[in-house]
Amino acid sequence: MRWLLASLLALSEPAAPRDEPAAASTERARDRVAVAPIELRGETEIEQREQLEAALIEGLRRAGFAVVALDAGAAADCASSASGCSQRARDELGATHLLRTRVVVAERDYGVTLELASVDDDARERVSQEDECSICGLEEVRVMLAAQGPQLRGQLDARREQARLEEERQRRLAAQRDALARQPVIVVHSAPAGALVTIDGEVAGHTPLERRSTAGAHVVAVSLAGHVPEERELVLERGVTQRLDITLRSGRLPPTAFSRQLLITGSVSVSLGVAALGVMASGLSLGRAAERDGERLVDAGVAAGNTGIELTDALADTRHRGRQGNTLAIAGGVVAGVLLTAGAALIGVSTTDRARRVASTVNLAAGPGSWGLSLSGRF
């Protein structure tokens, strides 16, 4: 049987009597345990009860518990009332825990139930266990009871470590909640609502907005389509909620240097496009005049009896002027289309709010035989 293999060292020394003062052990012990009389069920003798209690107490002492004695009155209270037993153990003996043990005997089978509980009814200081020994003698039961002390100590230490870890976790959570509660809070409302909010250039959401931030200076910008954007500088402090109420003005943004430059550039482009249309018209006119001259030369040559090479040589200059006119017309039309399209687009963009939010420069360079357009911007 497994209890025969247990160490008998716990029984090799004389067991301390139940009423022995334990002053020296109390100074070294971590806990003071009052042991209630063992509750025996089954056929047992008084001597057996005393031996079993002695083995149990010795095991508790070896596990680091200080065992305090219960007088006859306290023992009687334990038999009648668990709460009364705990109160007397705490008030009169300075005990921190009460151990109640029940041993059930059926012929040679023993069942043991133990409950170690705080006298203050602290659930974190309550442990219990059950054990049994089949076909056992008294010595085996004594060894079994002597081994209960270390097992109870292990359970109690585990419960305390679990409670310590839980308290530490709760402290960390409380510290995190405190740190979160001390963060500054920005509350932004706008009229009308739904405006886009950026904080230090980063999108934070839409109004109404409540957001935690960091202490220090921040720039809050609020914008909504069809309204003039607003910008505020705030200095946030820890634990303080800063509220910002902004009424957005409806209407378009006023022109800026950039939008004006776009408008000027577009206008110049349109003007050059109109000039290119004039070049195209001149080319068309030149071509038409060359065509008419050619027709007259052909009629005159036929009337004079000229044919073949003579007629072709007479038309050479007319054909040259016609090609020049066609070239001017085509080039003028292409350039006019590009300039007019670009100019119209620049003029249209210059009137938008997006263009009026851009800090940029536009440079138009023109000179004899060449012109150019350069754009640089910060969006």
C-alpha positions as CSV (number, residue, x, y, z in Angstrom):
1,M,0.0,0.0,0.0
2,R,1.2,3.5,-0.8
3,W,1.2,4.7,2.8
4,L,3.6,1.9,3.7
5,L,6.1,3.5,1.4
6,A,5.8,6.9,3.0
7,S,8.5,8.1,5.3
8,L,8.0,7.2,9.0
9,L,10.4,9.9,10.1
10,A,7.5,12.1,11.2
11,L,6.6,9.5,13.8
12,S,10.1,8.8,15.0
13,E,10.0,11.8,17.4
14,P,7.6,12.2,20.2
15,A,4.4,14.0,19.2
16,A,3.7,17.2,21.0
17,P,0.6,17.1,23.1
18,R,-2.4,19.2,21.9
19,D,-2.2,21.6,24.7
20,E,1.5,22.3,24.5
21,P,2.3,26.0,24.2
22,A,4.0,26.7,20.9
23,A,5.7,30.1,21.5
24,A,9.0,29.2,19.8
25,S,7.2,27.6,16.8
26,T,4.9,30.7,16.6
27,E,7.9,33.0,16.2
28,R,9.2,30.9,13.3
29,A,5.9,29.9,11.7
30,R,4.1,31.7,9.0
31,D,0.6,30.7,10.2
32,R,-1.0,29.9,13.5
33,V,-3.4,26.9,13.1
34,A,-5.9,25.8,15.7
35,V,-6.7,22.1,15.3
36,A,-10.3,21.2,16.1
37,P,-10.8,17.7,17.6
38,I,-11.0,15.1,14.9
39,E,-14.5,14.1,14.1
40,L,-14.5,10.3,14.1
41,R,-17.2,8.2,12.5
42,G,-17.2,4.5,13.0
43,E,-15.8,2.2,15.6
44,T,-12.8,3.8,17.2
45,E,-11.3,4.3,20.6
46,I,-10.3,7.4,22.5
47,E,-6.6,6.3,22.3
48,Q,-6.8,6.1,18.6
49,R,-8.3,9.6,18.3
50,E,-5.4,11.0,20.4
51,Q,-2.8,9.2,18.3
52,L,-4.3,10.4,15.0
53,E,-4.5,14.0,16.3
54,A,-0.9,13.8,17.4
55,A,0.2,12.6,14.0
56,L,-1.8,15.3,12.3
57,I,-0.3,18.0,14.5
58,E,3.2,16.8,13.9
59,G,2.7,16.9,10.2
60,L,1.4,20.4,10.4
61,R,4.4,21.6,12.4
62,R,6.8,20.0,9.9
63,A,5.0,21.9,7.1
64,G,5.8,25.2,8.8
65,F,2.5,25.8,10.7
66,A,2.4,26.9,14.3
67,V,-0.2,24.8,16.1
68,V,-2.0,26.4,19.0
69,A,-3.9,24.5,21.6
70,L,-7.7,24.6,22.1
71,D,-9.0,24.4,25.6
72,A,-12.0,22.3,26.6
73,G,-14.4,25.1,26.1
74,A,-13.1,25.9,22.6
75,A,-13.2,22.2,21.7
76,A,-16.8,22.1,22.8
77,D,-17.6,25.1,20.6
78,C,-16.0,23.4,17.6
79,A,-18.3,20.4,18.2
80,S,-21.3,22.6,18.2
81,S,-20.6,25.6,16.0
82,A,-17.9,26.2,13.4
83,S,-18.2,30.0,13.6
84,G,-18.0,30.0,17.4
85,C,-14.9,27.8,17.2
86,S,-13.2,30.2,14.7
87,Q,-14.1,33.2,16.8
88,R,-12.6,31.8,20.0
89,A,-9.5,30.5,18.1
90,R,-8.9,34.0,16.8
91,D,-9.8,36.1,19.9
92,E,-8.3,33.9,22.6
93,L,-5.5,32.1,20.9
94,G,-4.5,34.5,18.2
95,A,-5.0,31.8,15.6
96,T,-5.1,32.7,11.9
97,H,-6.6,29.4,10.6
98,L,-8.8,26.6,11.9
99,L,-8.4,23.0,10.8
100,R,-11.4,20.7,10.9
101,T,-10.8,17.0,10.2
102,R,-13.2,14.1,9.7
103,V,-12.2,10.5,9.7
104,V,-14.7,7.8,8.6
105,V,-13.9,4.2,9.6
106,A,-15.5,1.2,8.0
107,E,-13.8,-1.9,9.3
108,R,-10.2,-1.4,8.0
109,D,-11.0,1.3,5.5
110,Y,-10.3,4.9,6.4
111,G,-11.5,8.1,4.7
112,V,-10.1,11.4,5.7
113,T,-11.5,14.9,4.9
114,L,-9.7,18.1,5.9
115,E,-10.7,21.7,5.7
116,L,-8.2,24.5,6.5
117,A,-10.0,27.9,6.6
118,S,-9.1,31.4,7.7
119,V,-10.7,32.4,11.1
120,D,-11.7,35.6,9.3
121,D,-13.6,33.6,6.6
122,D,-11.2,34.8,3.9
123,A,-12.0,32.7,0.8
124,R,-8.5,33.1,-0.5
125,E,-7.2,31.3,2.7
126,R,-9.5,28.2,2.4
127,V,-8.2,24.9,1.2
128,S,-9.5,21.3,1.5
129,Q,-8.6,17.8,0.5
130,E,-9.7,14.2,0.8
131,D,-7.7,11.0,1.1
132,E,-8.4,7.4,1.9
133,C,-6.6,4.3,3.0
134,S,-8.0,0.8,2.2
135,I,-7.4,-2.2,4.5
136,C,-5.1,-0.1,6.7
137,G,-3.8,-0.4,10.2
138,L,-3.5,2.4,12.7
139,E,0.2,3.1,11.9
140,E,-0.7,3.5,8.2
141,V,-3.4,6.0,9.0
142,R,-1.1,7.9,11.3
143,V,1.4,8.2,8.4
144,M,-1.4,9.3,6.1
145,L,-2.5,12.0,8.5
146,A,1.1,13.2,9.1
147,A,1.4,13.7,5.4
148,Q,-1.6,16.0,5.2
149,G,0.3,19.0,6.7
150,P,2.7,19.4,3.7
151,Q,-0.1,18.8,1.3
152,L,-2.2,21.5,2.9
153,R,0.8,23.8,3.0
154,G,1.3,23.3,-0.8
155,Q,-2.3,24.1,-1.5
156,L,-2.3,27.1,0.7
157,D,0.8,28.5,-0.8
158,A,-0.6,27.9,-4.3
159,R,-3.8,29.8,-3.4
160,R,-1.8,32.7,-2.0
161,E,0.4,32.9,-5.0
162,Q,-2.6,32.9,-7.2
163,A,-4.1,35.7,-5.1
164,R,-0.9,37.6,-5.2
165,L,-0.7,37.4,-9.0
166,E,-4.3,38.5,-9.3
167,E,-3.7,41.4,-7.0
168,E,-0.7,42.4,-9.0
169,R,-2.7,42.1,-12.2
170,Q,-5.4,44.3,-10.7
171,R,-2.8,46.9,-9.6
172,R,-1.5,47.0,-13.2
173,L,-5.0,47.4,-14.6
174,A,-5.7,50.2,-12.1
175,A,-2.4,51.9,-13.0
176,Q,-3.3,51.6,-16.7
177,R,-6.8,53.0,-16.0
178,D,-5.3,55.9,-14.0
179,A,-2.8,56.7,-16.8
180,L,-5.6,56.5,-19.3
181,A,-7.8,58.8,-17.2
182,R,-5.0,61.3,-16.9
183,Q,-4.5,61.6,-20.7
184,P,-5.8,64.9,-22.1
185,V,-9.0,64.6,-24.1
186,I,-10.0,66.8,-27.1
187,V,-13.7,67.2,-27.7
188,V,-14.6,68.9,-31.0
189,H,-18.0,70.0,-32.1
190,S,-18.9,71.8,-35.3
191,A,-21.9,73.5,-36.8
192,P,-22.8,71.9,-39.1
193,A,-21.7,68.5,-37.8
194,G,-19.9,65.9,-39.9
195,A,-16.8,68.1,-40.6
196,L,-13.4,66.4,-41.0
197,V,-11.0,66.9,-38.1
198,T,-7.2,66.6,-38.3
199,I,-4.9,66.9,-35.4
200,D,-1.3,67.9,-36.2
201,G,-2.0,67.0,-39.8
202,E,-3.4,63.5,-39.1
203,V,-7.0,62.6,-39.7
204,A,-8.8,62.1,-36.4
205,G,-12.4,61.6,-37.5
206,H,-15.5,63.6,-38.0
207,T,-17.4,65.9,-35.7
208,P,-18.7,65.4,-33.1
209,L,-15.4,63.9,-32.0
210,E,-13.9,62.9,-28.7
211,R,-10.3,61.7,-28.7
212,R,-7.5,61.2,-26.2
213,S,-4.2,62.8,-27.0
214,T,-0.9,63.7,-25.5
215,A,-0.1,66.7,-23.3
216,G,1.4,69.7,-25.1
217,A,0.7,71.9,-28.1
218,H,-1.5,70.7,-31.0
219,V,-3.0,72.1,-34.1
220,V,-6.6,71.2,-34.8
221,A,-8.1,71.8,-38.2
222,V,-11.8,71.4,-39.1
223,S,-13.0,71.4,-42.7
224,L,-16.3,70.7,-44.6
225,A,-17.1,70.9,-48.3
226,G,-18.7,74.2,-49.2
227,H,-17.5,75.9,-46.0
228,V,-14.4,77.9,-45.0
229,P,-12.0,75.7,-43.0
230,E,-11.0,76.7,-39.5
231,E,-7.8,76.0,-37.6
232,R,-7.1,76.2,-33.8
233,E,-3.9,75.9,-31.7
234,L,-4.5,74.1,-28.3
235,V,-2.2,73.4,-25.4
236,L,-3.4,70.2,-23.6
237,E,-2.8,69.3,-20.0
238,R,-2.8,65.9,-18.3
239,G,-6.2,65.0,-16.9
240,V,-8.0,68.0,-18.6
241,T,-10.7,67.8,-21.2
242,Q,-10.4,70.5,-23.8
243,R,-13.6,71.3,-25.7
244,L,-13.6,73.1,-29.0
245,D,-16.8,74.4,-30.6
246,I,-16.5,75.7,-34.2
247,T,-19.1,77.3,-36.4
248,L,-18.1,76.9,-40.0
249,R,-18.9,79.7,-42.4
250,S,-20.5,78.7,-45.6
251,G,-19.0,80.0,-48.9
252,R,-16.0,79.5,-51.0
253,L,-12.4,80.1,-50.0
254,P,-10.9,83.5,-51.0
255,P,-8.5,83.5,-53.9
256,T,-4.8,82.8,-53.0
257,A,-1.6,83.6,-54.8
258,F,-1.6,80.1,-56.2
259,S,-5.1,80.2,-57.5
260,R,-4.5,83.7,-59.0
261,Q,-1.4,82.3,-60.7
262,L,-3.4,79.5,-62.1
263,L,-6.0,81.9,-63.4
264,I,-3.3,84.2,-65.0
265,T,-1.6,81.2,-66.6
266,G,-4.9,79.8,-67.9
267,S,-5.8,83.2,-69.4
268,V,-2.4,83.6,-71.1
269,S,-2.8,80.1,-72.5
270,V,-6.3,80.9,-73.8
271,S,-4.9,84.1,-75.4
272,L,-2.1,82.2,-77.1
273,G,-4.6,79.7,-78.3
274,V,-6.7,82.5,-79.9
275,A,-3.5,83.7,-81.6
276,A,-2.9,80.2,-82.8
277,L,-6.4,80.3,-84.3
278,G,-5.4,83.4,-86.1
279,V,-2.4,81.6,-87.5
280,M,-4.6,78.8,-88.6
281,A,-7.0,81.3,-90.3
282,S,-4.1,82.9,-92.1
283,G,-2.9,79.6,-93.4
284,L,-6.3,78.7,-94.6
285,S,-6.5,82.1,-96.4
286,L,-3.1,81.7,-98.0
287,G,-4.1,78.3,-99.3
288,R,-7.3,79.5,-100.7
289,A,-5.6,82.4,-102.5
290,A,-3.0,80.0,-104.0
291,E,-5.9,77.8,-105.2
292,R,-7.6,80.7,-106.9
293,D,-4.3,81.8,-108.6
294,G,-3.8,78.3,-109.8
295,E,-7.2,78.2,-111.4
296,R,-6.5,81.4,-113.3
297,L,-3.1,80.2,-114.5
298,V,-4.6,77.0,-115.8
299,D,-7.4,78.9,-117.7
300,A,-4.8,81.4,-119.2
301,G,-2.5,78.6,-120.3
302,V,-5.2,76.6,-121.9
303,A,-6.3,79.7,-123.8
304,A,-2.7,80.3,-125.0
305,G,-2.4,76.7,-126.1
306,N,0.1,75.7,-123.4
307,T,0.1,72.1,-122.2
308,G,2.3,69.6,-120.4
309,I,5.6,70.9,-118.9
310,E,4.9,74.5,-119.8
311,L,1.7,74.5,-117.8
312,T,3.3,72.6,-114.9
313,D,6.1,75.1,-114.6
314,A,3.6,78.0,-114.5
315,L,1.8,76.4,-111.6
316,A,5.0,75.6,-109.4
317,D,4.9,78.8,-107.4
318,T,1.2,78.5,-106.8
319,R,1.6,75.0,-105.5
320,H,4.4,76.1,-103.1
321,R,2.2,78.9,-101.6
322,G,-0.6,76.4,-101.2
323,R,1.5,73.9,-99.2
324,Q,2.7,76.8,-97.0
325,G,-0.9,77.8,-96.3
326,N,-1.9,74.2,-95.4
327,T,1.1,73.8,-93.1
328,L,0.2,77.0,-91.2
329,A,-3.4,76.0,-90.9
330,I,-2.6,72.6,-89.5
331,A,0.0,73.8,-87.1
332,G,-2.1,76.7,-85.9
333,G,-5.1,74.4,-85.4
334,V,-3.1,71.8,-83.3
335,V,-1.4,74.5,-81.1
336,A,-4.7,76.3,-80.7
337,G,-6.5,73.2,-79.5
338,V,-3.8,72.4,-76.9
339,L,-3.5,75.9,-75.6
340,L,-7.2,76.5,-75.4
341,T,-7.8,73.2,-73.6
342,A,-5.0,73.7,-71.1
343,G,-6.1,77.3,-70.5
344,A,-9.7,76.4,-69.8
345,A,-8.6,73.6,-67.4
346,L,-6.3,76.0,-65.5
347,I,-9.0,78.6,-65.2
348,G,-11.5,76.0,-64.0
349,V,-9.1,74.6,-61.4
350,S,-8.2,78.1,-60.1
351,T,-11.8,78.6,-58.9
352,T,-11.9,75.4,-56.8
353,D,-11.4,75.3,-53.0
354,R,-8.7,72.6,-53.4
355,A,-6.6,75.0,-55.5
356,R,-7.1,77.7,-52.9
357,R,-5.7,75.5,-50.2
358,V,-2.4,74.9,-52.0
359,A,0.7,76.9,-51.2
360,S,2.6,77.0,-54.5
361,T,4.0,79.0,-57.3
362,V,3.4,79.0,-61.0
363,N,5.9,80.5,-63.4
364,L,5.3,81.3,-67.1
365,A,8.4,81.9,-69.2
366,A,8.1,83.3,-72.7
367,G,10.6,84.7,-75.1
368,P,11.4,85.1,-78.8
369,G,10.7,81.8,-80.4
370,S,10.0,79.8,-77.2
371,W,7.8,79.8,-74.1
372,G,7.4,77.5,-71.1
373,L,5.2,76.7,-68.0
374,S,6.5,75.5,-64.7
375,L,4.5,74.4,-61.6
376,S,5.7,73.7,-58.0
377,G,3.4,73.1,-55.1
378,R,2.9,71.9,-51.5
379,F,-0.4,70.1,-51.0
